[in-house]
Amino acid sequence: MHVIVRLAFVLAALAVTAGRALAQAPAPAPPPTSAPSLRPTPVVEIAAGWAGFGDEGIVHHALGGLGARYYLTPRLSIGPELQYMAGPDADRDLVGTVNLVLDFLKPTADRPRRTTPYLLVGGGFFRHTDRFFTENYSTTEGAYTFGLGVRTWVNERVFLGGDARLGWEPHIRLAATVGIALR
């Protein structure tokens, strides 16, 4: 549980200090937008982090993920995400969701905000595989995820972010994200 508290503290500190640190340097160009609607261009994302499953204590998993998002409006995007989680021994999980992301801050008159907190909700499937004695067993069921995050544009094409989520199978996810805007 201490890992969760520490990572949540780091994410909060990054969110608070990112704006201050960035205000001291000249601002790089904002992420590209499509002119008529000010909708940001689609993005691809790579995530790495930790997930903890509740089962008579926390079962720790390393997490890696890939995703993409397409903006429906200047603040609302949708896209697929695939996460792979490796736990102890042969414990492996694959989660595929379609996520809806709502940016809390409205873009300025001519560009998206440099740092933006967001809300994420998604649904899809959860596949769990583990070994019982000498046999591998797998189950597949529905899944959901929801949480909060923040992203900061480093330049016009790349952003860094982090999020904290809850999901089903019951787990907590803490991850860092690198995103790239497509042209």
C-alpha positions in Angstrom: 0.0 0.0 0.0 3.0 2.3 0.6 3.8 2.1 -3.1 0.4 3.4 -4.0 0.6 6.3 -1.6 4.1 7.2 -2.9 3.1 7.0 -6.5 0.0 9.0 -5.9 2.1 11.7 -4.1 4.5 11.8 -7.0 1.7 12.2 -9.6 0.2 15.0 -7.5 3.5 16.7 -7.1 4.2 16.5 -10.9 0.8 18.0 -11.7 1.3 20.9 -9.3 5.0 21.6 -10.2 4.7 21.1 -14.0 2.8 24.3 -14.5 5.3 26.3 -12.4 8.4 24.8 -14.0 7.0 25.3 -17.5 6.0 28.9 -16.8 9.7 29.7 -16.3 10.8 28.6 -19.7 9.6 29.7 -23.1 6.6 27.6 -24.0 7.1 25.2 -27.0 4.5 25.1 -29.7 1.3 23.4 -28.6 0.1 20.1 -29.9 -1.1 20.3 -33.5 -4.8 20.9 -34.1 -7.0 20.5 -37.1 -7.9 24.1 -38.0 -11.7 24.4 -38.3 -12.7 22.7 -35.0 -9.5 23.1 -32.9 -9.7 19.3 -32.3 -6.3 17.9 -31.4 -4.9 15.4 -33.8 -5.1 11.6 -32.9 -2.4 10.3 -30.5 -0.7 7.0 -29.7 0.3 6.2 -26.2 2.7 3.9 -24.4 2.2 3.2 -20.7 4.3 1.5 -18.1 3.5 1.1 -14.4 2.2 -1.1 -11.6 -1.1 -2.8 -10.9 -2.2 -4.3 -7.6 -4.9 -6.9 -7.3 -6.8 -7.5 -4.0 -6.6 -11.2 -2.9 -5.9 -11.7 0.8 -3.4 -8.8 0.4 -2.1 -7.0 -2.7 -0.8 -9.2 -5.6 1.8 -7.0 -7.4 2.0 -6.8 -11.2 4.2 -5.0 -13.7 2.2 -3.3 -16.4 2.8 -2.3 -20.0 0.2 -0.9 -22.4 -0.5 0.6 -25.8 -3.3 2.8 -26.8 -4.6 5.3 -29.3 -7.1 8.2 -29.0 -9.1 10.2 -31.6 -10.7 13.5 -30.5 -14.4 13.7 -31.1 -14.5 17.3 -29.7 -11.7 19.6 -28.4 -12.1 18.0 -24.9 -13.5 14.5 -25.6 -11.5 11.6 -27.1 -12.1 7.9 -27.6 -9.8 5.0 -28.4 -8.6 1.4 -27.8 -6.1 0.4 -25.1 -4.4 -3.0 -24.6 -2.6 -3.7 -21.2 -0.4 -6.6 -20.3 0.2 -7.4 -16.7 2.8 -9.8 -15.3 2.3 -11.0 -11.7 4.1 -13.6 -9.6 4.9 -17.0 -11.1 2.7 -17.7 -14.1 0.0 -15.0 -13.2 -0.6 -13.0 -16.4 -3.4 -10.7 -17.4 -4.5 -9.1 -20.6 -7.0 -6.2 -20.6 -8.5 -4.7 -23.7 -10.8 -1.6 -23.3 -12.2 1.2 -25.4 -11.7 4.4 -23.3 -13.5 7.7 -23.3 -11.3 10.5 -22.0 -12.6 13.9 -20.9 -10.1 16.7 -20.6 -11.1 19.0 -17.6 -9.7 22.2 -19.2 -11.2 23.7 -22.3 -8.6 24.7 -25.0 -7.7 28.3 -25.3 -8.8 30.3 -28.3 -6.3 28.9 -30.7 -4.6 25.9 -29.0 -5.0 23.1 -26.5 -3.8 23.6 -22.9 -0.2 22.7 -22.2 -1.0 20.8 -19.0 -4.4 19.1 -18.8 -6.0 16.9 -16.1 -8.5 14.4 -17.4 -11.1 11.8 -16.4 -11.0 8.3 -18.1 -13.7 5.6 -18.2 -13.6 2.5 -20.3 -15.0 -1.0 -20.9 -13.9 -4.2 -22.6 -12.5 -7.6 -21.6 -10.2 -9.0 -19.0 -8.3 -12.3 -19.6 -6.5 -14.0 -16.7 -4.1 -16.9 -17.1 -2.3 -18.8 -14.3 -0.9 -22.2 -13.6 -2.5 -24.7 -11.2 0.0 -27.5 -10.5 1.0 -28.5 -14.1 -1.9 -27.1 -16.0 -2.5 -23.5 -17.3 -6.0 -22.1 -16.8 -7.5 -19.0 -18.4 -10.7 -17.1 -17.9 -12.2 -14.2 -19.8 -14.8 -11.8 -18.5 -16.0 -8.2 -18.9 -13.8 -5.4 -17.6 -14.1 -1.7 -16.8 -11.6 1.0 -15.8 -12.0 4.5 -14.5 -9.6 7.1 -13.1 -7.9 10.4 -13.2 -4.7 11.6 -14.9 -2.7 14.5 -16.1 -0.7 15.1 -19.3 1.8 17.8 -20.1 3.0 18.6 -23.7 6.8 18.6 -23.9 6.7 19.9 -27.5 4.2 20.1 -30.3 4.2 16.3 -30.8 5.1 14.6 -27.5 3.5 14.6 -24.1 4.2 12.9 -20.7 1.5 11.9 -18.3 0.4 9.8 -15.5 -2.8 8.3 -14.2 -4.4 6.4 -11.3 -7.2 4.0 -12.0 -9.5 1.4 -10.5 -10.8 -1.5 -12.6 -12.4 -4.9 -12.7 -11.1 -7.6 -11.9 -10.6 -5.5 -8.8 -7.3 -3.7 -9.1 -5.5 -0.4 -8.8 -3.4 0.8 -11.6 -0.7 3.5 -11.4 1.1 4.3 -14.7 3.2 6.8 -16.6 2.5 7.5 -20.2 4.4 8.9 -23.2 2.2 10.0 -26.1 2.9 11.1 -29.6 0.5 13.2 -31.7 0.0 12.0 -35.3 0.0 14.4 -38.2 
